[in-house]
Amino acid sequence: MKVIGFATLTGAAYAGICSQRCVDTNPNCAESDQHLDNYDVAGFEDVAECEAHACSVTFPNSSSEWHACEEGSRLLEERKYNHIVKMAKSQMNTKYSLRQIFKMLQNYGCHCFPGQTRAAGGHGPAVDEQDSLCKDLARCHRCVEMDHGADQIDVNDDKYRFNVVNGAISCARNTEKGWHQSKRDLCECDAAFANAIGAMWNDDNFNEYYWQNPKDMKLINKGKAPDNKFDMVGTCQVIGGGKADSCCGSYPARFPYESSEKQCCQSTEAYNPVTQECCDNGMVASPGDC
């Protein structure tokens, strides 16, 4: 793999490679990327940014060398975006690039990848529907880790296989290839999140009040509060409760609960045995109401 320095180089950029589809220029293009343009797969915000990159300038006539250079530099520049962002964008009607979507999902509300991390989950109540979906995702991830063990899978970094067929996300290839069930479960968590956020997403309705964008995060890191934004530190607080130690439900609708306070009704719903009972049909009801 050829990797070059990242200093700005002079010369005419290769306009074609950035605006062409990945599947047309790269025989190793992943199935999930085949419908995307190269600039988007590479994590650039637009074609112009891709054209100005050193790889585009250095390899103006060789798509194979461009892809090798771009993939290598992407790793070093940390321009790699996880599967969940690609999944989410595949379900969105949006004008934004993968790179922009990643930024808009990150540092949103209390639970959407807070603190410039790749981990969903935080503290406190969700501030809106988008934040609630991130909270559900974090709970699903927690169960993958609890069910399979942190030594088996890293829910924030481990990869899995997925593809998008006629707009539908499929995680089947993970178990078809004989991979550990943990990869399939993690994929199902992320796919459910992508489907849900795709269904609610509207570019015009994105609430910037709850979004700590990169400029806001720089202020926060300097100990300054950004103007006209919600108080993340003051709002996203731990509110009572113990620590969940068991999970209930089936993936992707699986969630953690504290077994000292609740029980799981036929692997579908958690309930308080003091005030509720589990019915034969899997529903939870008041005592005597089954």
C-alpha positions as CSV (number, residue, x, y, z in Angstrom):
1,M,0.0,0.0,0.0
2,K,1.4,3.4,-0.9
3,V,1.0,6.2,1.6
4,I,2.2,9.7,1.0
5,G,2.6,12.7,3.2
6,F,-0.3,15.0,3.7
7,A,1.2,18.3,2.8
8,T,-0.6,20.1,0.0
9,L,0.9,19.3,-3.4
10,T,0.8,21.4,-6.5
11,G,-0.5,20.3,-9.9
12,A,-3.9,19.6,-11.5
13,A,-6.1,17.3,-9.5
14,Y,-7.7,14.3,-11.0
15,A,-11.4,15.3,-11.2
16,G,-12.8,12.0,-12.5
17,I,-11.9,9.5,-9.7
18,C,-13.6,11.6,-7.0
19,S,-17.0,11.8,-8.7
20,Q,-17.1,8.3,-10.1
21,R,-18.8,5.4,-8.2
22,C,-16.6,3.2,-6.1
23,V,-17.9,0.0,-7.9
24,D,-16.8,1.4,-11.3
25,T,-13.2,2.2,-10.3
26,N,-12.3,-0.3,-7.5
27,P,-12.6,-4.1,-7.9
28,N,-12.3,-4.4,-4.1
29,C,-15.1,-1.9,-3.4
30,A,-17.2,-3.2,-0.4
31,E,-20.8,-4.2,-1.2
32,S,-22.1,-1.5,1.2
33,D,-20.1,1.1,-0.8
34,Q,-20.9,0.2,-4.4
35,H,-23.7,2.7,-4.8
36,L,-21.6,5.6,-3.4
37,D,-19.2,8.0,-5.1
38,N,-15.5,7.7,-4.3
39,Y,-15.4,11.0,-2.5
40,D,-18.2,9.8,-0.1
41,V,-16.6,6.4,0.5
42,A,-13.4,8.2,1.4
43,G,-15.0,10.5,3.9
44,F,-14.6,13.8,2.1
45,E,-17.4,16.3,2.4
46,D,-17.6,17.0,-1.3
47,V,-15.8,16.3,-4.6
48,A,-13.8,19.5,-4.4
49,E,-12.2,18.5,-1.1
50,C,-11.4,15.1,-2.6
51,E,-9.8,16.6,-5.7
52,A,-7.5,18.8,-3.6
53,H,-6.2,15.9,-1.6
54,A,-2.6,14.8,-2.2
55,C,-3.6,11.3,-3.5
56,S,-5.8,12.9,-6.2
57,V,-2.9,15.1,-7.3
58,T,-0.2,12.5,-7.1
59,F,-2.1,9.7,-9.0
60,P,-4.1,11.5,-11.7
61,N,-4.1,8.6,-14.2
62,S,-4.3,5.4,-12.1
63,S,-7.4,4.5,-10.2
64,S,-5.7,1.5,-8.6
65,E,-2.9,3.7,-7.2
66,W,-5.4,6.4,-6.1
67,H,-7.5,3.8,-4.1
68,A,-4.3,2.4,-2.5
69,C,-3.1,5.8,-1.6
70,E,-6.5,7.0,-0.3
71,E,-7.1,3.9,1.8
72,G,-3.7,4.2,3.4
73,S,-4.0,7.9,4.1
74,R,-7.5,7.5,5.4
75,L,-6.2,5.2,8.2
76,L,-3.5,7.6,9.2
77,E,-5.8,10.7,9.0
78,E,-8.5,8.8,10.9
79,R,-11.0,9.5,8.1
80,K,-12.5,6.1,8.6
81,Y,-16.2,6.0,9.4
82,N,-17.9,3.0,11.0
83,H,-20.6,0.9,9.6
84,I,-23.4,2.5,11.5
85,V,-22.9,5.8,9.7
86,K,-23.0,4.1,6.3
87,M,-26.1,2.1,7.4
88,A,-27.9,5.3,8.6
89,K,-27.2,7.2,5.5
90,S,-28.4,4.3,3.3
91,Q,-31.8,4.8,5.0
92,M,-31.9,8.6,4.9
93,N,-33.2,11.1,2.4
94,T,-30.4,13.6,2.8
95,K,-28.2,16.0,1.0
96,Y,-25.3,15.5,3.4
97,S,-22.2,13.3,2.9
98,L,-21.1,10.5,5.1
99,R,-18.6,12.8,6.8
100,Q,-21.2,15.3,7.5
101,I,-23.7,12.7,8.8
102,F,-21.1,11.4,11.1
103,K,-20.6,14.8,12.6
104,M,-24.3,15.4,13.0
105,L,-24.9,12.1,14.8
106,Q,-22.0,12.7,17.1
107,N,-22.2,14.9,20.2
108,Y,-26.0,15.2,19.9
109,G,-28.2,15.3,23.0
110,C,-27.2,13.2,25.9
111,H,-26.7,9.8,24.2
112,C,-25.6,10.3,20.6
113,F,-21.9,9.5,20.6
114,P,-21.1,12.2,23.3
115,G,-17.6,13.6,23.9
116,Q,-16.4,13.1,20.3
117,T,-16.4,9.3,20.8
118,R,-17.7,6.5,18.6
119,A,-19.7,5.1,21.5
120,A,-23.4,5.6,21.8
121,G,-24.7,6.2,25.4
122,G,-24.6,8.8,28.1
123,H,-26.6,9.7,31.1
124,G,-30.0,11.2,31.9
125,P,-33.2,11.4,29.9
126,A,-33.2,11.6,26.1
127,V,-33.8,15.2,24.9
128,D,-35.8,14.2,21.7
129,E,-36.5,11.4,19.3
130,Q,-33.0,11.2,17.8
131,D,-31.4,11.1,21.2
132,S,-33.9,8.4,22.3
133,L,-32.8,6.2,19.4
134,C,-29.2,6.6,20.4
135,K,-30.1,5.6,24.0
136,D,-31.8,2.5,22.6
137,L,-28.7,1.7,20.6
138,A,-26.5,2.0,23.6
139,R,-28.8,-0.3,25.5
140,C,-28.6,-2.9,22.7
141,H,-24.8,-2.6,22.6
142,R,-24.7,-3.1,26.3
143,C,-26.6,-6.4,25.9
144,V,-24.2,-7.6,23.2
145,E,-21.3,-7.0,25.5
146,M,-23.1,-8.6,28.5
147,D,-24.3,-11.7,26.5
148,H,-21.0,-12.4,24.7
149,G,-18.3,-10.7,26.8
150,A,-16.1,-7.8,26.1
151,D,-13.2,-10.2,25.3
152,Q,-15.3,-11.6,22.5
153,I,-16.4,-8.4,20.9
154,D,-15.7,-4.7,21.2
155,V,-19.1,-3.1,20.5
156,N,-17.6,0.3,19.5
157,D,-14.8,-0.9,17.2
158,D,-15.3,-4.4,16.0
159,K,-16.4,-4.9,12.4
160,Y,-19.0,-7.0,10.8
161,R,-20.5,-7.6,7.3
162,F,-23.7,-6.1,6.1
163,N,-25.2,-5.2,2.7
164,V,-28.1,-3.1,1.5
165,V,-30.4,-4.8,-1.0
166,N,-33.2,-2.8,-2.5
167,G,-32.9,-0.3,0.3
168,A,-33.1,-3.0,3.1
169,I,-30.2,-3.7,5.4
170,S,-29.2,-7.3,5.8
171,C,-26.9,-8.7,8.5
172,A,-27.3,-12.3,7.4
173,R,-23.8,-12.7,5.9
174,N,-22.2,-12.7,9.4
175,T,-23.8,-16.0,10.4
176,E,-23.8,-17.4,6.8
177,K,-20.0,-17.1,6.9
178,G,-19.8,-18.9,10.2
179,W,-18.7,-15.9,12.2
180,H,-19.5,-15.6,15.9
181,Q,-23.1,-14.7,16.8
182,S,-21.9,-11.6,18.5
183,K,-21.1,-10.0,15.1
184,R,-24.7,-10.7,13.9
185,D,-26.2,-9.3,17.1
186,L,-24.1,-6.2,16.9
187,C,-25.0,-5.7,13.3
188,E,-28.7,-6.1,14.1
189,C,-28.5,-3.4,16.8
190,D,-26.9,-1.0,14.4
191,A,-29.3,-1.8,11.5
192,A,-32.3,-1.2,13.8
193,F,-30.9,2.2,14.7
194,A,-30.2,3.0,11.1
195,N,-33.7,2.1,10.0
196,A,-35.3,4.1,12.8
197,I,-33.2,7.2,12.3
198,G,-33.7,7.0,8.6
199,A,-37.4,7.0,9.1
200,M,-37.4,10.1,11.3
201,W,-34.6,12.0,9.6
202,N,-35.3,15.3,7.9
203,D,-32.5,17.7,7.0
204,D,-34.6,20.7,7.6
205,N,-35.7,19.5,11.0
206,F,-32.3,18.8,12.4
207,N,-32.2,20.5,15.8
208,E,-28.9,22.3,16.1
209,Y,-29.7,23.4,19.6
210,Y,-29.0,19.9,20.9
211,W,-25.9,19.4,18.6
212,Q,-22.4,20.2,19.9
213,N,-20.7,20.7,16.5
214,P,-16.9,20.6,16.2
215,K,-16.6,24.3,16.9
216,D,-18.7,23.9,20.0
217,M,-16.6,21.0,21.2
218,K,-13.4,23.1,20.9
219,L,-15.0,25.7,23.2
220,I,-16.1,23.0,25.6
221,N,-12.6,21.5,25.7
222,K,-11.4,25.0,26.6
223,G,-13.9,25.2,29.5
224,K,-16.2,27.6,27.6
225,A,-19.9,27.1,27.1
226,P,-21.1,27.5,23.5
227,D,-23.7,30.2,22.9
228,N,-27.4,29.3,22.4
229,K,-26.9,25.6,23.1
230,F,-28.4,23.3,25.7
231,D,-26.4,22.6,28.9
232,M,-25.1,19.1,28.2
233,V,-23.2,18.8,31.5
234,G,-26.0,20.1,33.6
235,T,-28.7,18.2,31.7
236,C,-27.2,14.8,31.1
237,Q,-27.0,13.6,34.7
238,V,-27.3,10.1,36.3
239,I,-30.7,9.8,37.8
240,G,-31.0,7.1,40.5
241,G,-31.4,3.4,39.8
242,G,-29.0,0.6,40.2
243,K,-26.7,-1.1,37.7
244,A,-28.3,-3.4,35.0
245,D,-27.0,-7.0,35.2
246,S,-29.3,-8.9,32.9
247,C,-30.9,-8.5,29.5
248,C,-34.4,-9.2,28.2
249,G,-35.9,-9.4,24.7
250,S,-34.5,-10.5,21.4
251,Y,-32.1,-8.7,19.1
252,P,-32.4,-6.0,18.0
253,A,-35.1,-5.2,20.6
254,R,-33.0,-6.4,23.5
255,F,-32.4,-4.3,26.6
256,P,-30.6,-4.4,30.0
257,Y,-32.4,-4.4,33.4
258,E,-31.5,-4.9,37.0
259,S,-32.5,-8.4,38.1
260,S,-32.8,-7.4,41.8
261,E,-35.8,-5.3,40.9
262,K,-37.3,-6.9,37.9
263,Q,-37.7,-10.1,36.0
264,C,-38.0,-10.9,32.3
265,C,-41.3,-12.1,31.0
266,Q,-40.8,-14.9,28.4
267,S,-37.8,-13.0,26.9
268,T,-40.1,-10.1,25.8
269,E,-40.6,-7.5,28.6
270,A,-39.2,-6.7,32.0
271,Y,-41.6,-6.4,34.9
272,N,-41.8,-5.8,38.6
273,P,-42.9,-9.1,40.3
274,V,-44.2,-7.2,43.3
275,T,-46.8,-5.2,41.4
276,Q,-47.1,-7.1,38.1
277,E,-47.2,-10.7,36.8
278,C,-46.1,-12.4,33.6
279,C,-49.0,-13.9,31.6
280,D,-48.8,-17.1,29.5
281,N,-49.0,-15.1,26.3
282,G,-45.9,-13.1,27.2
283,M,-47.8,-9.9,28.2
284,V,-47.3,-8.1,31.5
285,A,-50.4,-7.3,33.6
286,S,-51.5,-6.4,37.1
287,P,-51.9,-9.4,39.4
288,G,-55.0,-11.3,38.5
289,D,-55.5,-9.6,35.2
290,C,-53.9,-12.2,32.9
